[in-house]
């Protein structure tokens, strides 16, 4: 793939426009040490609270996390994952009951 990994400390030293881009388009690793620029197949995976993909904590490839099917997926079905399971920033928002996705706000409150 064409994924890139940048240390958080490196990102903090970049110009404001780069920091804004990283904050809105990249994934913060769960250990909160790196931002991941996902440029391959993962850019075709969308967020869902009822995802059909999930991280596999038991396996790693080239020191990267692995995502697997959480259930059978139809040939024409959209690929989805709960961003809070792979992105520390989304995980922290989820723990606080805050969502970037307006449609999910009622589901989070209930």
Residue pairs with C-beta under 8 A, 6 or more apart in sequence:
1 38
1 39
1 40
1 41
1 42
2 39
2 40
3 36
3 37
3 38
3 39
3 40
3 42
3 64
4 36
4 37
4 39
5 29
5 34
5 35
5 36
5 37
6 22
6 26
6 34
6 35
6 37
7 33
7 34
8 28
8 32
8 33
8 34
8 35
11 18
11 19
11 22
11 35
12 19
14 22
22 35
22 37
23 89
25 37
26 35
26 36
26 37
26 38
27 35
27 36
27 38
27 83
27 86
27 87
28 34
28 35
28 36
28 87
28 88
28 89
29 35
29 36
29 88
30 86
30 87
30 88
30 91
31 88
32 88
42 67
44 79
45 53
45 67
45 79
45 80
45 81
46 78
46 79
46 80
46 81
47 80
47 81
47 82
47 83
47 101
48 80
48 81
48 82
49 82
49 104
49 107
50 80
51 70
51 80
51 81
51 82
51 85
52 69
52 70
52 71
52 73
52 77
52 79
52 80
53 67
53 68
53 69
53 70
53 79
53 80
53 81
54 67
54 68
54 69
54 70
54 81
54 82
54 85
55 65
55 66
55 67
55 68
55 81
55 85
55 86
56 65
56 66
56 67
56 68
57 65
59 66
60 66
65 86
67 81
67 86
73 79
83 90
84 90
84 91
84 93
84 94
85 91
90 100
93 99
93 100
94 108
97 108
97 109
98 108
99 105
99 108
